Amino acid sequence: MPIFKRSQSTSIITKRRKRDILKEPGLFKSGLYNDYGSQYLVHLSVGTPPQKFTVTLDTGSANLWVPSVKCNPELCPHTRFDQKKSSSFNDTGKSFDLQYGIGNATGVYGTDTVSIAGATIQNQQFGLATSTHNLLTDVVSFDEDSPPAEPSQGSLAISDKVENGILGTGFPQLTVPGLGSQKPHYPLVFNMVRQNIIKDPIFSIYLGAATDMGWAGEIVFGGIDSTKHSGDLVYLPVTPYDTTSREISLDPSSGKTVDDYFYWQVYSQGISATNGNSTTKFDVSPDKGYIFDTGSTLSYFPQSIVEPMLTGLVGPSGYSYDPSTSSYFINCHGMPPNATVQLQMSSTGSKMTSPTTLTILASKLVIPVNGATVEDATKCIFGIGENTFLANENMSSMYLIGDTILRTTYLVFDMGKKRIGIAAAIGSGSVVSQI
């Protein structure tokens, strides 16, 4: 999904927290680097001896890939994997072409030892990108008047804080682009289960607040960090798919196998926005679904929902559409302080009288473009864009729940029971309710 950068500000104080490993066997924790709200990065290494990479955590895709030494340095300007220097590397002889919202990566698959958060996975299939477009180099910027500053030197090398690959954590079926002829393979998190590396077949994610820069988020493999959420976790079934048509199945009953799933997606039911005085409501049929995608900077809904939502929140003159980025500029200080946005989610595949509801402070969806905070900025965007740009990916009817919303939640991805646990992130002001 699109990754947007805004210019760095010297007024931002980078917060770094120690990336420790949980002491209990089968639990592994790693920090997530908040790259100025555009993406969340995690360290891993590939090969024997290990070659280190910093990759984007992406729950909306399933492949792991890093740049190959055969990639042109102009396209892959950071650390590149050299298979000749790894004694545990094996070539599969298979190629890949992975399409993302703003670019693509092509190359070949191999298998090797991968280590992350202190856990070591053997014979993990991954991609060696021999070419990339618009992923490791150019990105779309909202702030055309002030180009992004060069990363500054600190306690971590520059290469430790820039995207240099992608770690997808979706289901195995999602590793095959489109309806390709290649067989799916097990993503890294699923191999952690198959190789009995983690205690429980889950991984949990806390992104942290938008203003918490640096290593402020975390991912836990095999467990849950209860200090990072408030209230109880509410679990919703992942939507199964018809593997032939790739359309959502409205039957979440037992008996499904891992092959029946693609995205970390839950059944949708409705969306509403309240400005403190009036509420605008939208029905969303369960077969649309909400995809939980940490690889998407913004969240994306149909234009027919976003614009009436914004009209209800800030008035018809309080926003303007930017077709080049499929996003909406809004008045940085025009959001009513008590305004909220709600997502209603079904747990049955059909409309429910009392759905699970995630309530978000609308002020959390005001993203500063040319300042460190909303108070400092004069240019802001709304955290929900419109999804017509996904038409080329045959996804224009999908609802993507990106970082702008996921930052307000604590998420547990349960690979064993095919469900997602949702709670309010600590200090976010969000509420998750279920009757």
VOTORRO-154887 format. One record per residue: z, y, x of N, C-alpha, C, O, CB in turn; residue in three letters. Coordinates in steps of 0.05 Angstrom, whole numbers, plus 5000, padded with zeros to 4 digits. Glycine has a CB too. Layout:
ZYXZYXZYXZYXZYXALA;...
//
This chain:
500049765017500050005000500050255018500750235041502450004981MET;499250485007499050725023501650795037503850775025498150955007PRO;501550875062503750975077503351265083501251335095504250805104ILE;505151435075504851725079506851825099509251745098505051875053PHE;506051995117507852115137508152405130506252545122506752075166LYS;510552515134510952795133511952885161513052725176512852885110ARG;511553135167512253235193515253205198516853235180511453525197SER;515953145224518753115231520053385234518653585240518952955257GLN;522553395229524053645231526253625251527753425251525153735204SER;526553815269528653805289531453825276533453775289528254025309THR;531553905250534153935237535253665227537553655219533854125214SER;533553455228534353195220536053065242535153045264531953015212ILE;538452975235540052835254539652545250540352435229543052915252ILE;538552405270538052125267540651965269542252005287536052025289THR;541051795249543451625249542651345257540851225245544751625220LYS;544051245277543550965286546050805282548150885291542550965315ARG;545750585269547950405266547450145281545150055283548450345236ARG;549550035292549249795308548049565292549049505270551949715320LYS;545949445303544649225289545948965298544948835317541549225295ARG;548048885285549548645294548648405278547048425259552548685290ASP;549548175286548947925273551547825260553647825272547847715293ILE;551347745235553747645221554747405235553247235245553047585191LEU;557347375236558647165252558446885238558446685252561447225257LYS;558246885212558146625198555546485203553346605201558546665167GLU;555546225209553046075215551146095191551946075168553745785222PRO;548646125197546546135177546146405164544546425146547245945155GLY;547546605174547146885165546147055188547347055209549746995152LEU;544047195183542847365204542247635193540947665172540347225216PHE;543147845207542748115197541348285218541948265242545348245189LYS;539448455209538048635227537848905214537648925190535248525234SER;537849115230537549385220534649435212532749305222538349595241GLY;534249625193531649715185531450005192533150165186531149675154LEU;529250075205528850355214527350515193525150445185527250365241TYR;528650725184527450905164525651095179526551285191529651055148ASN;523051055177521051215191520351455174518151475163518551045197ASP;522251635171521951885156520951835128519351985117519952065170TYR;522051625116521451565088518751435083518151375060521651805072GLY;517151395104514451295099514350985100512650865086512551405120SER;516150865115516150575117518750485130520250655141513650465134GLN;519350225129521750115141521049895161519549705155523650005119TYR;522049935185521249765208523449575216525849635213520349945231LEU;522649345227524549155237523549035263521149005267525048925216VAL;525348965281524648845306524248545303525648415288526748895328HIS;522248425318522048145321520548085347519548275360520548015297LEU;520547835356519147765380517547515375518247355358521047725404SER;515347485390513547265387513047145414512547285434510847345373VAL;513046875416512246735441514546655459516846715454510446915455GLY;513746505480515546415501514346475528512346365535516146105498THR;515546665543517846835536517147035514514847085509518846985561PRO;519147145501518647315478517247575484517947705504521247375463PRO;515347645468514047905469514948065444514647975422510847875470GLN;515948305448517348455427515448635411513648765422519648615439LYS;516048645385514448815367516248945346518348835339512148655353PHE;515449175336516749305314514749305291512649425293517749595321THR;515449175269513549145247514649255221517049285218512848845244VAL;512849315203513549415176514449195159513048985156511249575164THR;516749225146517749025127516249065100516449285089520849035123LEU;514848855091513148885067513548655048512548435053510248905076ASP;515048705027515448495007513048464988512948284972517948554990THR;511148644991508748644974506448484986504248474974507848914969GLY;506748375010504748195022506247965034508647945032503048355044SER;504747775046506047525055505447455084506647265095505247305037ALA;503547585097502647515124504247665145504947895141499747555127ASN;504847525167505847655191503547685210502147485216508247495203LEU;503147925221501147965241501948175261503448365254498348035229TRP;501048155285501548345306498848395321497148215319503748255326VAL;498548615335496048655349495648475373497548405387495848945359PRO;493248385377492548215399491748375423490848605421490248015391SER;492048265447491148395471488148435471487048595486491948225496VAL;486748295453483848325451483048565433480648625431482648065440LYS;485048685421484448915404484049165421485549205440486748965383CYS;482049325414481549575428484049755428485149805406479149725416ASN;484949855451487350025452487150265434489250375426487850105479PRO;484750365428484550585410485250515381486150685366481650695410GLU;484950255374485750165348488550045348489850045327483749955338LEU;489349935370491949815373493349945397493449825419491749495377CYS;494450175394495350335417498050265429498950385448495450625409PRO;499450065417502150005427502149725439500049635449504150025403HIS;504449595440504649325451502649135438502449135413507449225449THR;501248975454499348775443500148495453500848465476496448855451ARG;499848305435500648035442498547895460496147895454501147865416PHE;499547775481497847635500498447335498500547245508498247735529ASP;496747185485497246905480497346745505498546535506495146795461GLN;495946835526495946695552498646695565499246535583493846805570LYS;500346885558502946915570505146765554507446775562503747205572LYS;504346625533506346475517505746175520503646075513506146555487SER;507746025529507345735533507545585507506845345506509545635552SER;508545715486508845575460506645645440506745565417511545635448SER;504645795448502545885430500445665425499745515443501146135441PHE;499545645400497345465393495345615375496145755357498445215378ASN;492845575381490645705366489945525342489445285346488245755384ASP;489845635318489145485294486145465290485245295275490545605270THR;484645645302481745655298480945785272478645775264480645385299GLY;482845905258482346035232482446335235484046445250484345945211LYS;480646475220480546765221481846885196482346745176477646865224SER;482447145197483447275173482347555171481447675190486547295174PHE;482347655146481547935140483348025118482947965095478447945132ASP;485348185125487448275106486948555098486748735115490248235119LEU;486748605072486248875061488848995051490348865037484148865039GLN;489349245058491649385048490649645034488249705035493649465072TYR;492449795022491650025007490250235023488650385012494050144994GLY;490850265049489650475065488050365088486950525103491850655075ILE;487850105091486350005114486249705114486849575094487550105140GLY;485649595138485449305139485949215168485949365187482749205130ASN;486448955170486848825197485248565197485448415177489848775203ALA;483848515218482248265221482948135247483748275266479248315218THR;482647875248483247735273483347435269481847325252485847825285GLY;485047295284485247005283488146935279489947075287484046875308VAL;488546695268491246585264492046415288490346275300491446425238TYR;494546415294495646235314498446155304499346255284495846365342GLY;499745975319502545905314504145945339503145895361502745615303THR;506646025336508346065359511246085349511846085326507446315375ASP;513046115369515846155363516246445357515446625372517646065387THR;517646505334518246775326521246805323522546635311516846845299VAL;522347015334525247065332525647335318524247525324526547065360SER;527647335300528347575285531347575278532247365268526647615260ILE;532747785283535547815276537347595288539447535278535847805246ALA;536447475310537947255323537146985313538146785324540847295318GLY;535346955294534346705284531746635297530146825303534046705253ALA;531246385303528746305316527346105299528445895291529346175344THR;524746165293523045995275520945875293519446015307521846165252ILE;520645615292518645465308516045445293515945425268519745195315GLN;513845445308511145395298510445565274509345475254510845095290ASN;511145825275510546005253507646105255506846195276512446245254GLN;506146065234503446175233503546475231505046585214501746045210GLN;501946615247501846905246499046995255497446835266503947035265PHE;498447245249495847355256495847505281497747655287494847525233GLY;493747475297493247645321490947825314488647745314492647465346LEU;491548075308489548265300487848355323488848465343490848515286ALA;485248305321483348395341482048655333480648785350481148185346THR;482548745308481549005299483249095276484048935259478548985290SER;483849355275485249465253483949725245482649855261488249505260THR;484349805220483250055211485350205196486350115175480750015193HIS;486150445206487850625191490650515187492050595168486650705165ASN;491550315203494150205199496050275222498350345218493949905197LEU;495150245247496850295270496250565283497550645302496450075291LEU;494350705272493650965284493851185263496051295259490850965295THR;491651265249491651485231493151415205492951185196488851575225ASP;494551605194495751575168495251825152494652035163498851525170VAL;495451805125494952035108497452215109499652115108494451945079VAL;497052475112499252665113499152855089497052945082499152815139SER;501452905078501653095056501753385067500953575054504053045039PHE;502653405092503253675103500953755123501353735147505953675118ASP;498753835112496453885129496854135146495554165167493953925111GLU;498654315139499154555154500854505179500954675197500354765137ASP;502254275179504054215202503753925209505153755198506954285194SER;501953865228501553575235504153455246505753595258499353555255PRO;504453185243506853055252507253095282505453085298506652755246PRO;509753145289510553175317510452905332510752695319513253305320ALA;510152915358510252675374513052565373514952715373509352735403GLU;513352295372516052175372517452255397516352265419515851865370PRO;520052315394521652405417522852165431523351955419523752595408SER;523452205457524751995473527651995465528852195460524352045503GLN;528851755464531651725458532751475470531751385491532151725428GLY;534751355457535951115467534050875463534450665476538551055454SER;532050905446530050695442527350805451526751035448529950615412LEU;525750625462523050705471521350785447521850695425521750485488ALA;519350945452517551035431516350785416516150785392515351215441ILE;515650585431514350345419516250195401515350025386513250165441SER;518850245403520850115386521050245359522350145341523550115400ASP;519750475355520050625330517450695317517250875301521550875336LYS;515350545323512750585310511850315300512350105311510650705329VAL;510350325277509350085266507449945285505550065296507850135239GLU;507849685289506049535307505649255296505849055310507349515336ASN;504949255270504548995256505849005229507149205222505548765273GLY;505648795214506848775187508148505184507048295192504748825165ILE;510548505173511948255165511948235135513548375122514848255177LEU;510248065124510148025095512147805088512447605101507347945086GLY;513547845065515547655056514947555028516747455014518247785057THR;512447575019511647474993511447164993512047035013509047594984GLY;510547054971510346764968507946654983506046804988510246694938PHE;507946394989505746275005503046324994501146375009506245985007PRO;502646314967500046354955498846624962496446664962500146314925GLN;500546814968499647084973498547115002497447315009501947284970LEU;498846905018497746915045494746885045493446935066499046705063THR;493646795023490746755021489446995007489947034983490046495006VAL;487947165021486747405008484947324985483347134987485247565029PRO;485147474963483347424940483647134930485847034928480447484947GLY;481447014925481346734918479946574940478146424934479946694890LEU;480746624964479446504987479646204989481246084974480546625012GLY;478046085006478045795009480145685028480645445028475345715019SER;481345865044483445765062485945675047486545775025484145985082GLN;487345495058489845405046492145595053492145705075490545115055LYS;493945635034496245815040497945695062497845455068497945855015PRO;499445865075501445775095504145895088504346085072500545845124HIS;506245785100508945885094509546135109509446135134510945665100TYR;510246355095511146595108513746545124515046345119511446825088PRO;514346725141516646695159519246635143520746455151517046945176LEU;519846785122522346755108522446475094524646365092522746965086VAL;520146365086520146105074520445885095521645675089517546065058PHE;519445935119519945745140522845745150523845545160518045805164ASN;524245965146527045975152528645785134530645665142528146255150MET;527645755110528845555091528045275098529745095100527945625062VAL;525445235103524444965109525644845135525944605137521444965111ARG;526245015154527344925179530444945180531644915201526245095202GLN;531644985156534544985153535945175172537945115184535644695158ASN;534745415174535745615193537845785178539945865190533545795204ILE;537345855153539246035139540945875119540245665109537646245124ILE;543345985114545345855098544345805070544545585059547846015098LYS;543346015057542346005030539446105030538646265047544046175010ASP;537746005012534846085011534446355000532946384981533245874995PRO;535746555012535446835002535247025025535946955048537846904984ILE;534147255020534447485038534947735021533847754999531847515056PHE;536547915032537248155016536648405032536748405057540248145009SER;536048615018535048865030536549105020536849144996532048895026ILE;537349275039538549535033536949735050537049725074541649545039TYR;535549925037533950115051535550365059534950485079531650195034LEU;537650435044539150675050537850915037535650905026539350715080GLY;539251135038538251385025535951495041535551435065540551595024ALA;534351655027531951775040532651945064531151965083530351945020ALA;535052065063535852245085537252095107537952215128537752465074THR;537751835104538951675125536851585145535751375142540551435113ASP;536351745165534151685184535151495205537551445209533151945197MET;533251375219533851185241534550915229533550835208536251285257GLY;536150765244536850485236538950485215541250395220537750325261TRP;538350585191540350615170540250395149542250345136539850875156ALA;538050245147537850035128538549765141539149755165535050025116GLY;538349555125538849285136537549075119537149105095541949235138GLU;536948855132536048605119537848385128538348355152533048545125ILE;538748225109540447985115538947735107538147715083543248005100VAL;538547565125537247305119539447095114541047045132535347215143PHE;539346975091541246765084543746855070545446685064542146635109GLY;544047115064546447205051546247475038544047595037548747205070GLY;548547585030548647845016550848005028552947905035549247794985ILE;550348265032552348455042553448605018552248805009551048645063ASP;555748525009556848644984557848924988558549064969559148474974SER;558049015013558849295018556649495013557149735013559849325047THR;554249395009551949575006551149624977549149764972549649465021LYS;552549514958551849564930554349604913556549514920550249334918HIS;554049744890556249784871555449644845553149634838556750084866SER;557449534831556849384807555949104813555449034836554849534790GLY;555548944792554748674796551748654800550148824791555548504772ASP;550848444814548048384816547048264790548348084779547448194840LEU;544848354780543548244756541048104765539348214779542948474735VAL;540747854757538447684766536347664744536947624721539447414774TYR;533847694753531547674736529547474748529247464772530147944732LEU;528247304731526347114741523847244753522947444742525546914720PRO;522847134774520247224785518047124766518246894756519747114814VAL;516047284761513847214743512047004756510947054778512247454735THR;511746764744509746574755506946654748506546824730510346294744PRO;505046544761502246604757500646354751501446134758500946744781TYR;498446384737496446174735494946184762493546384767494546214710ASP;495045974777493945984805490945984805489746044826494945744820THR;489645934783486745954782485746234776484046344790485645754760THR;486946354755486046624747487746844760486947084760486246654717SER;490046774772491946964783492847164762493147404768490747114807ARG;493247074737494347244716497247154711497846914715492647224691GLU;498947344703501747274699502047074676500847104655503247534693ILE;503746874681504446684660506946794646508846884660504946404672SER;507046784620509346884605511346674600513146704583508447004579LEU;511146454615513146234612514646204638513646074657511645964605ASP;517046324640518646304665520346054666522246044683520246554668PRO;519845854649521645624647521645464673519945494690520845454623SER;523545284675523845114698521444924701519844894682526444954697SER;521144804723518944614728516744744745514844604753517844524702GLY;516945004750515045144767515545074796517745024804515145454762LYS;513345074811513645024840513045284855512145484843511744794850THR;513445284881512945524897510045614895509445844899513845474926VAL;508245424889505445484888504645644863502445744861503845224888ASP;506545674844506045824820506746124822506646264802507545704797ASP;507446204846508346484849506746624871505846504890511346484856TYR;506446884868505047054887506847284897507647294920502447164875PHE;507447464878508947704885511847674878512647504862507747944871TYR;513547844891516247884882516048074858516248324862518247984905TRP;515747964835515048124811516748024787517247784784512048094804GLN;517648214771519248144747517748234722515948404724522048264748VAL;518448124699517248204674517948484666520248564667517948004652TYR;515948644659516448914650516948924620516248744605513949094658SER;518149144611518449184582518049474574516949534553521249094574GLN;518949664591518649944583519550134605520850054624520149994558GLY;518850384601519550604619520350844602519150894582517250674639ILE;522350984611523151224597524051444616524951374638525351164576SER;523851694608524751914624526252114606525352184584522352054638ALA;528552194615530252374600530752624616531552614639532952244592THR;530352864604530853114618533553234612534153454620528653314612ASN;535153084597537753184589537853274560539953274547538653424606GLY;535453334549535353424521533553234505534153184481534253704520ASN;531453134516529552964502528752734520528852744544527153124492SER;527752524507526952284521524052204515523252204491528852044515THR;522552144535519752054532519751754538520751664559517852204551THR;518751594520518851304522516051184524514151284511520351174499LYS;515750964539513250824542513750524540515550424553511750904568PHE;512150384524512350094523510549984545508350084550511449984495ASP;511449774559509949644579510049344573512249224573510949704608VAL;507849224567507848934560508748764583508248834606505048854551SER;510248544577511348384599509248264618509948204641512848154586PRO;506748234609504748114627503648314647502048244664502448014610ASP;504648564647503948754668505648704693504648664715504249044659LYS;508248694689510148634710510548864729508849044733509048404726GLY;512948864742513649064763513748914790515348734793516349204756TYR;512048994808512048874835513949034853513649274856509148874847ILE;515848894865517749024883516549024911516348814924520548884882PHE;515749254921514149274945515249474965514849714963511249354937ASP;516649374985517849555005515649665024516149845039519849405022THR;513249555023511049655039509549895027507749995039509049435044GLY;510449985003509150204990511050444991513350434981508450134960SER;510150665003511850905006512651014979515051054974510451115022THR;510751054961511251144934511250914915510450694922509251364926LEU;512150964890511750784868509250864854508451104855514350774849SER;507950684839505350744826505250634798505550394794503050644843TYR;504750814779504450744751501750854741500551014755506750854734PHE;500750764718498350874707498651174702500851274696497550734681PRO;496451324704496451604699497451674671498651884666493651724704GLN;496751494652497551544624500551534620501551614599496351334606SER;502051444640504951444639506151664657507951804649506051174648ILE;505051694681506151884700506052174690507952324692504851864727VAL;503752254680503452534672505152604647506452814648500552594666GLU;505252444626507052514604509952504613511652654603506652314581PRO;510652324632513352314643514052574657516152694652513652084663MET;512252674674512652924688512753164669514353344672510552974709LEU;511153154648511153374628513953384615514953594610508953334607THR;515053144609517653134596519853224615521853334606518152864586GLY;519553174641521653234660521553524669523653654670521453044684LEU;519153624677519053884689517154074675516754304683518153864718VAL;516053994652514254164637511354144646510854054668515154454639GLY;509454214629506654184635505654344659503654274671504954264611PRO;507054564666506254724689507954674714507754814734506455024682SER;509654464713511454404735510354214755511754134774513954304724GLY;507854134752506653934771503653974773502454104756507353644763TYR;502453874794499553874798498753614812500253514828498554124814SER;496453514805495453264815493853294841492153474842493853114794TYR;494353124860492753124885491152864887492252664894494653154910ASP;488552884880486952634879486552504906486052264908484252694868PRO;486852654928486452534955488652334962488252164979486352754976SER;491052364950493252184956494352044931496251904932495452344969THR;493052094908493851974882496752044876498251874864493551664883SER;497552284884500352364880500552634866498552764861501852374907SER;503052704859503452954844505353144859507553064867504652894816TYR;504353384864506153594875507853704852506853754830504553814889PHE;510353754858512153864838513854084850514154094875513953644825ILE;514954244833516854454842519254324854520554164841517554644818ASN;519954384879522154254892524854294878526654134880522454364921CYS;525054514863527554584851527354584820529054704806528554854861HIS;525254454809524854464780525954234765525754224740522054494775GLY;527054024778527953784765530753844753532553924767528053544784MET;531053804726533753834715535753654728535153424734533653774684PRO;538153754734540153604749541053344736541753154750542453764755PRO;540953324710541853084696539552914686539952734670543653164673ASN;537152964695534752814687534852534699535752494722532152954695ALA;533852334684533852064694531151924687529752014669536151894682THR;530551714702528251544696529351264694530951174710525951564719VAL;528351114673529350844669527050644669524850694659530750834642GLN;527550414681525750184680527149964663529349884669524950084708LEU;525749874643526849644627525349394635522849394637526549704596GLN;526849184640525748934650526648694632528948684624526548884679MET;524748524627525348284610525948044628524848024650522948224591SER;527647874618528247624632527047374619527647154627531247594635SER;525347424598524347194583521347184582520246974573525447204555THR;519947384591517047384588516147494561513747494555515947114591GLY;518047594545517447714519519247954515521247984530517647514496SER;518748114495520348354489523248264482523648074467519148524467LYS;525148404494527948344488529248584474528548814478529448284515MET;531248514457532748724443534448884463534649134461534548604422THR;535548744483537148884503536248804531537348614543540248804500SER;534148934541533048864568534948964590536649134585530348984571PRO;534548854614535848964637534649234643532249274643535548774662THR;536349434649535449704653536449814680538849794686536449884630THR;534649924695535250074719534950364714532750464707533449984743LEU;537150514716537150804711537350954738539250904753539450884692THR;535451134743535351274769535551574763534451674744532651204783ILE;537051714780537052004779534252104786533252044808539252124797LEU;533052264769530352364774530252534799528152554812529352524750ALA;532552654806532552824831532052654856531152754876535252964834SER;532652384854532052214877529052164881528252064901533451944873LYS;527552244861524652204862523152464870520652474870523552114835LEU;524652664878523452914889523452884919525552884932525053174879VAL;521052864931520852804960519853054974517753154969518752574964ILE;521553164993520653395008518453335027518353125040523053515023PRO;516453515029514253475047514453645072513853545094511653555032VAL;515353885070515454065093518254155100518654375111513654305088ASN;520153985095522954045101524553785104523753575094524154225081GLY;526853805117528553575120529753485094530253245089530653625141ALA;530353675076531553625051530053775029528453955035534553695050THR;530553705004529353844982530254134982528654314975530153714955VAL;532654184990533654464990532154635010531754875006536654464996GLU;531254515032529854655053526854685048525554855059530354525080ASP;525754515031522854495028521754685008523154774990522154205020ALA;519254755012517754914993515554754980514254854961516655175006THR;515054524991512954344980514154064977515253954995510454334999LYS;513853954952515053694946513053534930511253644917517753724931CYS;513353274931511853094914513652924897516052884904509952914932ILE;512652824875514152644858513852364869511752284879513052654829PHE;516052214868516151954880514551734866514551504875518951864882GLY;513251804844511551614829508751734828508351954816512651554800ILE;506851594840504051674839502551524817503751354804502651644866GLY;499951574815498351424795496651214810495751264832496551614778GLU;496150994796495150754810492150704808491350484813496550524800ASN;490550904801487650854799486450794826484350674828486251094787THR;487750874848486650824875486650524881485350434899488250964896PHE;488150364864488250074869485949934856485749684857490849964858LEU;484050084843481849954829480249784848479249564840480050164816ALA;479849874873478249714892479649454900478349274910477749884917ASN;482249434895483749194902484249024876485748834877486449264915GLU;482949094854483348954829486248954820487248764809482248674831ASN;487649174826490449194820491149444803493449524802492149194845MET;489049564791489449824778491249814754492150014744486849944771SER;491849574744493549544720496449484729498149444712492549334701SER;496949454755499549374764501449604767500649834771499349224791MET;503949544764506149744768507549674794508749464796508149744744TYR;507349844813508549804840511149954842511150204839506549874862LEU;513249814847515849944851516249964881516949774894518249784837ILE;515750204891515750254920518450364930520450354916513550444928GLY;518450464955520850544968522350764953524850784954520250634996ASP;520850944939522151164926524151074905526151204900520051344913THR;523650844892525550724873527250514886529650504880523950604849ILE;526150354903527750134915530050234933531950094936525849964932LEU;529750484943531950594959534550624942536750624954531150874970ARG;534250644916536650674899537850414891539850404876535850834874THR;536750184901537749924893538549754917537749814940535549784877THR;540049544912540449334931539149084919539449024896543649284936TYR;537548944935535748734925536348474939536748464963532848804929LEU;536548254923536847984934534347824925533847794901539447854924VAL;532847724944530447564938531147274942531647174964528047654958PHE;531247134919532146854919529746664918528446634898533946804894ASP;529146554942526746374944527246104931525345974922526046334973MET;529846024929530445764917530245764887529045584876533245684925GLY;531345964874531345974845529146164834529046204810534046074835LYS;527546264852525246434844526246664826525346684803523046274829LYS;527946824836529147044821529747284840529847244864531646964805ARG;530147514828530847754843533547864832533747894808528647974842ILE;535447904850537948034842537748334847536848414868540247904857GLY;538648484828538548784829541248904824542648824805536448894809ILE;542049084841544549234837544049524847542049574861547049114851ALA;545749704839545449984849546349994878548449894885547150174831ALA;544750124895545450164922547950354923548150534907543150284939ALA;549650294942552050454944551450744948549850824965553750344968ILE;552650914932552351204934549751314923549151554926552551284962GLY;548151144910545451234901545551384874543751534868543651004898SER;547651334859547851454832546351294811546251364788546851734833GLY;545051074819543550904800545450724785547750674794541350744815SER;544450614763546050424747544150204738541950244729547250564722VAL;545049954742543649714732545349594710547649524714543049504755VAL;544249584686545749484663544349254650541949244648546249704643SER;545949064640544948834625546948764604549248724610544248594644GLN;546048744579547848664557547448364552548748254535547248824531ILE;
//
